[in-house]
């Protein structure tokens, strides 16, 4: 069993501040859109500090995560 981080974006809460774009492999704001979208839903556990920083940096508090056991 390994652990992965599930990244969760509340698109109704997102205000399009763009702080999440620090991790452009995970988030994007498509042209013409006002809100971010997830490009990756699952990331390796070694990125936990990065994900915690993204979640705390989001002014709209639209980013959360959870650690999952994967087979």
N, CA, C and O atoms as a GROMACS GRO file, in nm:
protein
  284
    1UNK      N    1   0.084  -0.119   0.000
    1UNK     CA    2   0.000   0.000   0.000
    1UNK      C    3   0.088   0.125   0.000
    1UNK      O    4   0.186   0.134   0.074
    2UNK      N    5   0.053   0.219  -0.081
    2UNK     CA    6   0.122   0.347  -0.081
    2UNK      C    7   0.020   0.457  -0.051
    2UNK      O    8  -0.101   0.436  -0.056
    3UNK      N    9   0.073   0.572  -0.018
    3UNK     CA   10  -0.015   0.685   0.010
    3UNK      C   11  -0.002   0.789  -0.100
    3UNK      O   12   0.107   0.815  -0.151
    4UNK      N   13  -0.114   0.846  -0.135
    4UNK     CA   14  -0.121   0.955  -0.232
    4UNK      C   15  -0.203   1.068  -0.170
    4UNK      O   16  -0.280   1.046  -0.077
    5UNK      N   17  -0.184   1.187  -0.223
    5UNK     CA   18  -0.261   1.302  -0.178
    5UNK      C   19  -0.367   1.332  -0.283
    5UNK      O   20  -0.337   1.351  -0.401
    6UNK      N   21  -0.492   1.335  -0.239
    6UNK     CA   22  -0.601   1.377  -0.325
    6UNK      C   23  -0.618   1.528  -0.307
    6UNK      O   24  -0.644   1.575  -0.196
    7UNK      N   25  -0.601   1.602  -0.414
    7UNK     CA   26  -0.618   1.747  -0.411
    7UNK      C   27  -0.764   1.777  -0.443
    7UNK      O   28  -0.821   1.724  -0.538
    8UNK      N   29  -0.824   1.863  -0.361
    8UNK     CA   30  -0.967   1.894  -0.375
    8UNK      C   31  -0.981   2.045  -0.399
    8UNK      O   32  -0.930   2.125  -0.321
    9UNK      N   33  -1.049   2.081  -0.504
    9UNK     CA   34  -1.074   2.221  -0.536
    9UNK      C   35  -1.224   2.246  -0.534
    9UNK      O   36  -1.299   2.182  -0.607
   10UNK      N   37  -1.267   2.338  -0.450
   10UNK     CA   38  -1.408   2.378  -0.445
   10UNK      C   39  -1.426   2.490  -0.547
   10UNK      O   40  -1.398   2.607  -0.518
   11UNK      N   41  -1.473   2.454  -0.665
   11UNK     CA   42  -1.484   2.553  -0.773
   11UNK      C   43  -1.590   2.659  -0.744
   11UNK      O   44  -1.586   2.767  -0.804
   12UNK      N   45  -1.683   2.630  -0.656
   12UNK     CA   46  -1.782   2.732  -0.618
   12UNK      C   47  -1.721   2.834  -0.523
   12UNK      O   48  -1.765   2.949  -0.518
   13UNK      N   49  -1.620   2.792  -0.447
   13UNK     CA   50  -1.552   2.880  -0.352
   13UNK      C   51  -1.441   2.962  -0.420
   13UNK      O   52  -1.408   3.072  -0.376
   14UNK      N   53  -1.383   2.907  -0.527
   14UNK     CA   54  -1.270   2.970  -0.596
   14UNK      C   55  -1.309   3.108  -0.649
   14UNK      O   56  -1.415   3.126  -0.709
   15UNK      N   57  -1.220   3.205  -0.626
   15UNK     CA   58  -1.242   3.341  -0.674
   15UNK      C   59  -1.144   3.381  -0.785
   15UNK      O   60  -1.144   3.495  -0.831
   16UNK      N   61  -1.059   3.286  -0.828
   16UNK     CA   62  -0.968   3.312  -0.939
   16UNK      C   63  -0.847   3.398  -0.903
   16UNK      O   64  -0.792   3.465  -0.990
   17UNK      N   65  -0.806   3.397  -0.776
   17UNK     CA   66  -0.690   3.476  -0.735
   17UNK      C   67  -0.561   3.428  -0.803
   17UNK      O   68  -0.471   3.508  -0.828
   18UNK      N   69  -0.553   3.299  -0.832
   18UNK     CA   70  -0.438   3.246  -0.904
   18UNK      C   71  -0.319   3.207  -0.818
   18UNK      O   72  -0.214   3.174  -0.872
   19UNK      N   73  -0.333   3.210  -0.687
   19UNK     CA   74  -0.222   3.170  -0.600
   19UNK      C   75  -0.183   3.023  -0.624
   19UNK      O   76  -0.067   2.986  -0.607
   20UNK      N   77  -0.278   2.942  -0.664
   20UNK     CA   78  -0.254   2.800  -0.688
   20UNK      C   79  -0.166   2.775  -0.809
   20UNK      O   80  -0.111   2.666  -0.825
   21UNK      N   81  -0.151   2.875  -0.894
   21UNK     CA   82  -0.073   2.857  -1.016
   21UNK      C   83   0.077   2.844  -0.987
   21UNK      O   84   0.156   2.823  -1.079
   22UNK      N   85   0.116   2.856  -0.858
   22UNK     CA   86   0.253   2.824  -0.819
   22UNK      C   87   0.283   2.680  -0.856
   22UNK      O   88   0.398   2.644  -0.880
   23UNK      N   89   0.181   2.597  -0.860
   23UNK     CA   90   0.194   2.456  -0.898
   23UNK      C   91   0.116   2.435  -1.028
   23UNK      O   92   0.007   2.379  -1.029
   24UNK      N   93   0.177   2.482  -1.136
   24UNK     CA   94   0.106   2.482  -1.264
   24UNK      C   95   0.083   2.343  -1.322
   24UNK      O   96   0.007   2.328  -1.417
   25UNK      N   97   0.149   2.242  -1.266
   25UNK     CA   98   0.119   2.106  -1.312
   25UNK      C   99  -0.008   2.051  -1.246
   25UNK      O  100  -0.063   1.951  -1.291
   26UNK      N  101  -0.053   2.117  -1.138
   26UNK     CA  102  -0.173   2.072  -1.067
   26UNK      C  103  -0.294   2.158  -1.100
   26UNK      O  104  -0.405   2.107  -1.116
   27UNK      N  105  -0.272   2.290  -1.111
   27UNK     CA  106  -0.383   2.384  -1.133
   27UNK      C  107  -0.364   2.463  -1.260
   27UNK      O  108  -0.252   2.483  -1.307
   28UNK      N  109  -0.476   2.508  -1.316
   28UNK     CA  110  -0.476   2.600  -1.429
   28UNK      C  111  -0.600   2.687  -1.420
   28UNK      O  112  -0.701   2.647  -1.362
   29UNK      N  113  -0.591   2.804  -1.478
   29UNK     CA  114  -0.710   2.886  -1.498
   29UNK      C  115  -0.722   2.902  -1.649
   29UNK      O  116  -0.649   2.980  -1.710
   30UNK      N  117  -0.814   2.829  -1.709
   30UNK     CA  118  -0.828   2.833  -1.855
   30UNK      C  119  -0.861   2.974  -1.904
   30UNK      O  120  -0.927   3.052  -1.835
   31UNK      N  121  -0.814   3.005  -2.023
   31UNK     CA  122  -0.841   3.136  -2.082
   31UNK      C  123  -0.992   3.158  -2.088
   31UNK      O  124  -1.067   3.072  -2.133
   32UNK      N  125  -1.034   3.275  -2.043
   32UNK     CA  126  -1.175   3.310  -2.043
   32UNK      C  127  -1.250   3.264  -1.919
   32UNK      O  128  -1.369   3.293  -1.903
   33UNK      N  129  -1.181   3.190  -1.830
   33UNK     CA  130  -1.245   3.141  -1.708
   33UNK      C  131  -1.208   3.231  -1.590
   33UNK      O  132  -1.103   3.295  -1.590
   34UNK      N  133  -1.294   3.235  -1.491
   34UNK     CA  134  -1.269   3.312  -1.370
   34UNK      C  135  -1.225   3.224  -1.253
   34UNK      O  136  -1.193   3.274  -1.146
   35UNK      N  137  -1.224   3.093  -1.274
   35UNK     CA  138  -1.191   3.001  -1.165
   35UNK      C  139  -1.088   2.898  -1.210
   35UNK      O  140  -1.075   2.867  -1.329
   36UNK      N  141  -1.016   2.846  -1.112
   36UNK     CA  142  -0.914   2.745  -1.138
   36UNK      C  143  -0.978   2.610  -1.167
   36UNK      O  144  -1.093   2.584  -1.132
   37UNK      N  145  -0.900   2.525  -1.231
   37UNK     CA  146  -0.938   2.386  -1.254
   37UNK      C  147  -0.821   2.298  -1.216
   37UNK      O  148  -0.705   2.339  -1.226
   38UNK      N  149  -0.852   2.178  -1.172
   38UNK     CA  150  -0.748   2.080  -1.141
   38UNK      C  151  -0.701   2.012  -1.269
   38UNK      O  152  -0.782   1.968  -1.351
   39UNK      N  153  -0.570   2.003  -1.284
   39UNK     CA  154  -0.512   1.924  -1.391
   39UNK      C  155  -0.474   1.786  -1.338
   39UNK      O  156  -0.478   1.687  -1.412
   40UNK      N  157  -0.438   1.780  -1.210
   40UNK     CA  158  -0.406   1.654  -1.142
   40UNK      C  159  -0.490   1.644  -1.016
   40UNK      O  160  -0.498   1.739  -0.939
   41UNK      N  161  -0.553   1.531  -0.997
   41UNK     CA  162  -0.634   1.510  -0.876
   41UNK      C  163  -0.555   1.436  -0.768
   41UNK      O  164  -0.584   1.451  -0.649
   42UNK      N  165  -0.456   1.358  -0.810
   42UNK     CA  166  -0.376   1.280  -0.716
   42UNK      C  167  -0.228   1.314  -0.738
   42UNK      O  168  -0.181   1.319  -0.852
   43UNK      N  169  -0.157   1.336  -0.628
   43UNK     CA  170  -0.014   1.363  -0.635
   43UNK      C  171   0.058   1.276  -0.532
   43UNK      O  172  -0.003   1.224  -0.439
   44UNK      N  173   0.188   1.261  -0.552
   44UNK     CA  174   0.268   1.180  -0.460
   44UNK      C  175   0.277   1.244  -0.322
   44UNK      O  176   0.272   1.366  -0.308
   45UNK      N  177   0.291   1.160  -0.222
   45UNK     CA  178   0.297   1.206  -0.083
   45UNK      C  179   0.416   1.298  -0.058
   45UNK      O  180   0.411   1.380   0.034
   46UNK      N  181   0.522   1.285  -0.137
   46UNK     CA  182   0.638   1.372  -0.115
   46UNK      C  183   0.610   1.518  -0.149
   46UNK      O  184   0.696   1.604  -0.128
   47UNK      N  185   0.492   1.549  -0.201
   47UNK     CA  186   0.453   1.688  -0.230
   47UNK      C  187   0.360   1.744  -0.122
   47UNK      O  188   0.297   1.848  -0.143
   48UNK      N  189   0.353   1.676  -0.008
   48UNK     CA  190   0.260   1.718   0.098
   48UNK      C  191   0.284   1.862   0.144
   48UNK      O  192   0.189   1.938   0.161
   49UNK      N  193   0.411   1.900   0.165
   49UNK     CA  194   0.439   2.037   0.209
   49UNK      C  195   0.392   2.140   0.106
   49UNK      O  196   0.337   2.244   0.142
   50UNK      N  197   0.413   2.110  -0.020
   50UNK     CA  198   0.368   2.199  -0.128
   50UNK      C  199   0.217   2.214  -0.128
   50UNK      O  200   0.165   2.324  -0.143
   51UNK      N  201   0.145   2.103  -0.111
   51UNK     CA  202  -0.001   2.106  -0.112
   51UNK      C  203  -0.054   2.180   0.010
   51UNK      O  204  -0.150   2.257  -0.001
   52UNK      N  205   0.008   2.159   0.125
   52UNK     CA  206  -0.032   2.233   0.246
   52UNK      C  207  -0.013   2.382   0.225
   52UNK      O  208  -0.097   2.462   0.266
   53UNK      N  209   0.098   2.420   0.162
   53UNK     CA  210   0.125   2.562   0.135
   53UNK      C  211   0.020   2.620   0.039
   53UNK      O  212  -0.027   2.732   0.059
   54UNK      N  213  -0.014   2.545  -0.064
   54UNK     CA  214  -0.117   2.590  -0.159
   54UNK      C  215  -0.251   2.611  -0.088
   54UNK      O  216  -0.318   2.712  -0.110
   55UNK      N  217  -0.288   2.516  -0.004
   55UNK     CA  218  -0.416   2.525   0.066
   55UNK      C  219  -0.419   2.646   0.157
   55UNK      O  220  -0.521   2.715   0.165
   56UNK      N  221  -0.310   2.672   0.227
   56UNK     CA  222  -0.309   2.786   0.320
   56UNK      C  223  -0.293   2.919   0.247
   56UNK      O  224  -0.332   3.023   0.300
   57UNK      N  225  -0.236   2.918   0.126
   57UNK     CA  226  -0.215   3.042   0.051
   57UNK      C  227  -0.339   3.089  -0.025
   57UNK      O  228  -0.346   3.203  -0.068
   58UNK      N  229  -0.437   3.000  -0.041
   58UNK     CA  230  -0.556   3.035  -0.118
   58UNK      C  231  -0.643   3.132  -0.039
   58UNK      O  232  -0.698   3.094   0.065
   59UNK      N  233  -0.657   3.258  -0.085
   59UNK     CA  234  -0.738   3.356  -0.012
   59UNK      C  235  -0.885   3.316   0.001
   59UNK      O  236  -0.953   3.355   0.096
   60UNK      N  237  -0.934   3.238  -0.094
   60UNK     CA  238  -1.074   3.197  -0.093
   60UNK      C  239  -1.096   3.065  -0.016
   60UNK      O  240  -1.209   3.019  -0.002
   61UNK      N  241  -0.988   3.007   0.032
   61UNK     CA  242  -0.993   2.878   0.102
   61UNK      C  243  -1.066   2.772   0.021
   61UNK      O  244  -1.150   2.698   0.073
   62UNK      N  245  -1.034   2.767  -0.108
   62UNK     CA  246  -1.100   2.675  -0.200
   62UNK      C  247  -1.023   2.543  -0.219
   62UNK      O  248  -1.073   2.452  -0.285
   63UNK      N  249  -0.903   2.533  -0.162
   63UNK     CA  250  -0.820   2.415  -0.180
   63UNK      C  251  -0.811   2.336  -0.050
   63UNK      O  252  -0.784   2.392   0.056
   64UNK      N  253  -0.835   2.208  -0.062
   64UNK     CA  254  -0.815   2.118   0.052
   64UNK      C  255  -0.753   1.990  -0.003
   64UNK      O  256  -0.735   1.975  -0.124
   65UNK      N  257  -0.721   1.899   0.086
   65UNK     CA  258  -0.660   1.773   0.043
   65UNK      C  259  -0.684   1.668   0.149
   65UNK      O  260  -0.719   1.697   0.263
   66UNK      N  261  -0.662   1.545   0.107
   66UNK     CA  262  -0.664   1.435   0.203
   66UNK      C  263  -0.565   1.329   0.154
   66UNK      O  264  -0.539   1.315   0.035
   67UNK      N  265  -0.511   1.257   0.250
   67UNK     CA  266  -0.415   1.152   0.219
   67UNK      C  267  -0.490   1.020   0.212
   67UNK      O  268  -0.564   0.983   0.303
   68UNK      N  269  -0.470   0.949   0.101
   68UNK     CA  270  -0.541   0.823   0.077
   68UNK      C  271  -0.442   0.708   0.065
   68UNK      O  272  -0.329   0.725   0.018
   69UNK      N  273  -0.486   0.592   0.108
   69UNK     CA  274  -0.410   0.468   0.087
   69UNK      C  275  -0.447   0.417  -0.052
   69UNK      O  276  -0.565   0.408  -0.086
   70UNK      N  277  -0.347   0.384  -0.132
   70UNK     CA  278  -0.374   0.330  -0.264
   70UNK      C  279  -0.308   0.193  -0.276
   70UNK      O  280  -0.207   0.166  -0.210
   71UNK      N  281  -0.364   0.110  -0.358
   71UNK     CA  282  -0.312  -0.026  -0.375
   71UNK      C  283  -0.191  -0.027  -0.466
   71UNK      O  284  -0.134  -0.133  -0.492
   0.00000   0.00000   0.00000
